[in-house]
Amino acid sequence: MGIFDRMKKEIDARERQEGITLADLLDLSPPLRRLMNRITREGQLSVEGAAELLEETPANARQTLNAFVEKGYLEREQQEGEWVYRTRFARTRPRQIPAGIWTALGGRPGND
């Protein structure tokens, strides 16, 4: 099994999400992590740029990028006749403070 097949299998095993989190990035294999890091740093990446980075054919790179689009990790947009891909980050959920926190801590600060 070649690297492309391993990357495709890894992407296919992931659940569809509404964006990628930092934890998801850390969980990727090194070649896929490098790809996502490059897209994030540069703001966008073309199929040709991804093919060069992955040392794959443009057809295989396009398949990898489109798999990430299907999983919700990337967005795709056509610019000047070519597709470019951008990172789609998941929204962070606001943390909820438990209702009884102030009671457990002995009251709110300044309420002496």
Phi, psi and omega per residue, in radians:
M1 nan 2.199 -3.136
G2 -1.414 3.031 -3.110
I3 -1.097 -0.670 3.135
F4 -1.079 -0.777 3.132
D5 -1.113 -0.673 3.106
R6 -1.145 -0.729 3.126
M7 -1.125 -0.758 3.135
K8 -1.077 -0.752 3.126
K9 -1.091 -0.713 3.125
E10 -1.113 -0.767 -3.135
I11 -1.168 -0.765 -3.127
D12 -1.056 -0.527 -3.109
A13 -1.300 -0.258 -3.098
R14 -1.431 2.615 3.073
E15 -1.374 2.657 3.061
R16 -1.220 2.363 -3.133
Q17 -2.335 2.915 3.054
E18 -1.712 1.121 3.134
G19 1.943 2.939 -3.109
I20 -1.908 2.502 3.098
T21 -1.812 2.927 3.085
L22 -1.087 -0.630 3.099
A23 -1.114 -0.675 3.089
D24 -1.092 -0.724 3.127
L25 -1.043 -0.756 -3.128
L26 -1.176 -0.432 -3.098
D27 -1.450 -0.184 -3.126
L28 -1.301 2.697 3.039
S29 -1.159 2.737 -3.086
P30 -0.899 -0.777 -3.140
P31 -1.129 -0.711 3.136
L32 -1.240 -0.635 3.082
R33 -1.099 -0.740 3.104
R34 -1.061 -0.738 3.122
L35 -1.073 -0.874 -3.122
M36 -1.136 -0.665 3.095
N37 -1.102 -0.725 3.137
R38 -1.111 -0.781 3.123
I39 -1.076 -0.742 -3.128
T40 -1.142 -0.816 -3.125
R41 -1.133 -0.750 -3.074
E42 -1.486 -0.217 3.137
G43 1.580 -0.554 3.089
Q44 -2.872 2.834 -3.125
L45 -2.606 2.448 3.096
S46 -1.518 2.971 3.081
V47 -1.067 -0.730 -3.127
E48 -1.110 -0.701 3.093
G49 -1.117 -0.704 3.112
A50 -1.180 -0.702 3.131
A51 -1.080 -0.730 3.124
E52 -1.121 -0.795 -3.129
L53 -1.115 -0.765 -3.098
L54 -1.436 -0.151 -3.062
E55 0.970 0.817 -3.130
E56 -2.204 2.991 3.053
T57 -1.269 2.713 3.071
P58 -0.998 -0.614 3.118
A59 -1.110 -0.752 3.113
N60 -1.192 -0.695 3.118
A61 -1.103 -0.746 3.122
R62 -1.071 -0.729 3.127
Q63 -1.097 -0.724 3.107
T64 -1.122 -0.828 -3.138
L65 -1.087 -0.766 -3.141
N66 -1.161 -0.547 3.058
A67 -1.121 -0.692 3.086
F68 -1.169 -0.587 3.072
V69 -1.119 -0.799 3.136
E70 -1.068 -0.589 -3.139
K71 -1.413 -0.141 3.104
G72 1.569 0.151 -3.112
Y73 -1.495 -0.480 -3.110
L74 -2.232 2.755 2.975
E75 -2.001 2.572 -3.117
R76 -2.081 2.413 3.141
E77 -2.512 2.478 3.118
Q78 -1.582 2.223 3.120
Q79 -2.326 2.193 3.083
E80 0.859 0.790 3.058
G81 1.405 0.048 3.091
E82 -2.323 2.734 3.112
W83 -1.473 2.374 3.007
V84 -2.154 2.651 -3.048
Y85 -2.112 2.402 3.125
R86 -2.202 2.611 3.091
T87 -1.197 2.405 3.061
R88 -1.998 1.815 -3.107
F89 -1.450 2.514 3.080
A90 -1.267 2.577 3.067
R91 -1.317 2.449 3.098
T92 -1.494 2.512 3.126
R93 -1.519 2.374 3.073
P94 -1.137 2.463 3.135
R95 -1.379 2.324 3.125
Q96 -1.630 2.255 3.075
I97 -1.446 2.213 3.124
P98 -0.975 2.474 -3.065
A99 -0.991 -0.636 -3.070
G100 -1.641 0.296 -3.051
I101 -1.111 -0.759 -3.076
W102 -1.195 -0.614 3.088
T103 -1.137 -0.771 -3.126
A104 -1.129 -0.528 -3.130
L105 -1.581 -0.030 3.107
G106 1.595 0.408 3.086
G107 1.828 2.887 3.136
R108 -1.269 2.591 3.081
P109 -1.095 2.447 3.112
G110 1.479 -0.018 3.121
N111 -1.808 0.994 -3.111
D112 -1.443 nan nan
